[in-house]
């Protein structure tokens, strides 16, 4: 009879352990997916900002050496990610491809000027930085004009701020929900052992001694749940890359490892805190009230 009861208790403990790990995994997986979305959104916004081109038109009859020096100075600027020189002939060829006809032959001359196309870094592709950049380059005597899509830059930055604020609020809300779900799951797991906790306390065991195995088990559950979550996130990334190969361009290995580390830390920290307070609750209540909680 005793063996049968031990088997039943053992099965219940295993079921409780597995259900806790599964709950932690599912909650952390949702958080991890949100983290991936935030990372991809950040990389996409950076790509859009860096793809906005600023054209520096060069004065006619400017020698090659001053143009080369200007491009070299631009390349040395921390705000610049890429520069490309476009000669008058190359500009004419590009425009002819767009128009589908030879406007040079029709006009009898090439009205276009040489230019240097500049792509700024994502952190500097905003209206304020571009204004400073424009004022600085306008003072150069070989630069006749500076042109870029001001309305597009304003729109991109405005939308990035709105999306970023929305994701931040949603992340905080989801983190609170995740903490509540994991906390309730662990509390239910500890609840099934409340009589064991009180029995150990009645025979003289200290609170730290009673709490230690529960915390170790809780942290282990958090680590296992986080490990499974990381594997699921890797599988999700692999599947997404196979379906949309272009997504590989937005992957950042360092940021992905940071995300995985955050998922692992969340699994450990939330499990530790939840287990600590759940055990503490049953250490403090009186024996007569064990059946009421």
N, C-alpha and C positions, 0 to 999 in steps of 0.2 A: 504493500500500500504506500509506504514511504517513498519507494523507488518510483512508483507511478506519479506521485505528487511532484517529486523532483524533476521528472521528465516534463511534466506539464509546465512547471515553473521555468525550466530551462528553455522550453519552446517559446514561452511568453517573453522571456528576456531577449532571446534571439530576434523574435519578431519586433520587439520594441527597439532593439539596437538597429535593425535593418531599416525600419520605418523612419527612425531619426536620421540616419545617413541619407536615405532617399529624399527626405524633406529638405535637409541642408543642401543636398546636391541640386535639387530643382530650384530652390530659391537663389542659390549662388549662380546657377546657370542663367537665370533671367537677368541678374545683375551683370554677369559677364557679357551677355548679349548687348545689354545697354551700353556697357563700356566699349565694346567693339563698334557699335553705332556711333558713339561719340568720337572715337578715334578716327573712324572713316570719314565722318562729317568734318572733322578738323583738317584731315589731310586733303579732302576735296575742296574745302574753302581755301586752304593754302595754295592748292594747284590753280584754282580760279584766279586768285589774286596775282600769283606769279605769271599767269598767262596774259595779263593785261599789259599791253605794250605802250611805251612812251617813245614817240618819234622826235628826234632832234634833227631838224632840217639844217643843212650846211649852206653857208653863203656860197654863191657861185664864184668860180675861179679860185677856190681855196686850194692851196697846195696839199699834196698828200701827207707831208710830214705833220702839219698842225692837226690834221684829222686823226692821224695815228696817235699823236700825243693825247688828244682829247679822249679817244677810246681807251687808251691805257689808264688815264686818270679815272675814267668811269669804272673800269674793271677793278680798280683798287678801292673803290668805295664800298663800305660794308652794306650799304643799302641796295647795291646792284647785284643781281644774281647772274645776269647774262647780257651781253651786248652783241650786236651784229651790224656790220657796215653794209649799206646798200648803195651801190653806185647809181648814177643817173641811168645807165644802160640797163642795169638789173631792175630798177624801178619801172622803166618803160616796158620791159618784157613782162613783168608781173601784171601791169595794167592791161597790156594787150591780151593776155590770157583771160583776164576777167571780162574785158569788153568783147573779145572775139574778133577784133579788127585792128589793123595797123594804123593807129592815130598819128604816129610820127610821120608816116608817108603822106597822110592826108594834110597835116599841118605844115609839113616841110621842115620841122625842127622838133627837138625834144624839150618840152616845157618843164619837165620834172627836175628836181634837184636831188643831190645825194643826201643821205640821211643815216643816222645811227639809231637803230631800234634798241631800246633799253627795256629789260624786264627787271623789275624790282623784287626784292625778297618779300615774303608774305607780310612780315611785320611792318614793312615800310609802304606797302601798297594801300595807303589810306589817304583821305583828302588832305589832312594836315601835313603829313610827311611829303606828299607829292607837291604841295604848295611850296614848301621849303626847297625841295629839289628843283622845282621849276625856277624859282627866284635865283638860285645859285647858278644854274646853267644858263639862264638868260643873260647873265653878265658876260658870258664868254663871247668874244667878238666874232668868232666864226659860226656861231649858232644864230640862224635867222629867225627860227620859229620853233615852238615846242607844242606838240599836239598829242592829246590822249583823250580817252572817253571818260570825261568827268562824271557824267550822269551814271554810267555803268559802275564806276568805282564807288560812288556814293550808294547806289542800290545794293551792290554786293556787300559792302561793309554793314549797311543797315540790316540786311537780311541775316548776315552772320551773327550780329549781336542779338537779334530776336530769337533765332534758333538756339543760340548758345544759352540765353536766359531760360528758354523753355526747357531745354535738356537738363539744365542745372536744377530747376525746380522739380522736374520729374524724377531726377536721380535721387534727390533728397527724400522725396516722398516714397520712392521705391525702396530706398535703404531703410527707412523707418518701418515699412511693411515687412521687409525681409527680416529685420531684427525681431519684430513682433511674432512672425510665424516660427522662426527658429527657436525663439524663447519659449513659446507655447509648446512646441514639440518636445523640447528638452525637459520642460516642467512636467509634462505628462509622463515622460520616461522616468523622472525622479520620483513622481507621485507613486508609481507602482512599487517603489522600494522604501516608502516612507516608514513602514514598520521595521524594516531592517535598520534604517538610520536611528530610529528611536531605541531599538534594542541595543545597538552598539553604544549609544549614549548612556543607557541605563546601567550597563556593565562597567562604565568608567572610562570609555574611550574619549579622548579629547576631540574638540570640534575640528581641529586641523587634521587629525588622524582620520576622522570619518569623512571629511570633505575631500581629502587627497585622491582616493581612487575614483571618485565620481568626476572630479575635475580632469584627471588624466584620461578617463574614458571619454568625457565630453570633448576635450581637445583632440583626442584621436579621431573621434567621429567627425569633427570639423576638418581635420587634415584629410581624411579619406573622402569626405564629401567634396572638398576643394580639389583634390586630385582627380576625382571622376569628372568634376566640372571642367577642369583644364583640358582633359582628354576630349570631352564633348565639344568644347570651344575649338580645339584644333581640328576635330572632324568637321565642324561647321565651316570653318575657314577653308578647309581643303575642298569640301563640296561646293562652296560658293565660288572658289577659284576655278573649279572645273566647269561650272556653269557660266561664269562671267570671267574669262581670262584677264580682262582689262583691270580687274580689281587688284591684281598682283602689284600694279604700279603704285598703289596707295598703301601697301603694307610697310610697316616700320617694325623690324625685328626687335629693336630695343624697347619700343613702346609696348609691343605685344608681351614681352617678358615682364615689363613693369605691370601690365594688366594682370598677368598670371600671378605675380607676386602679391598684388592687392587682393585678388580673389582668395589666395591662400591665407593671408593675414586676416581678412574678414571672417573666413571660416573658423580660424583659431580664436580670434578675439570675441566674436559673438558667442561661440560655444562656451568659451571660458566664463564670460560674464553671466550668461544665462544659467549655466550649471552652478556657479558660485552662489547666486541669489536663490536659486531653486532649493539647493541643499540647505542654505542658511534659513530658509523659511521653515523647513521641517525640523531643523535643530532647535528653533525657538518656540514652536507651538507645544502646548501641553499634551500629554498622552491622551487625555479625555477627548481632545478635539481632533484626533487623527482621522476619525471616521467622517468628520464634517468637511474635510478639504480634499 
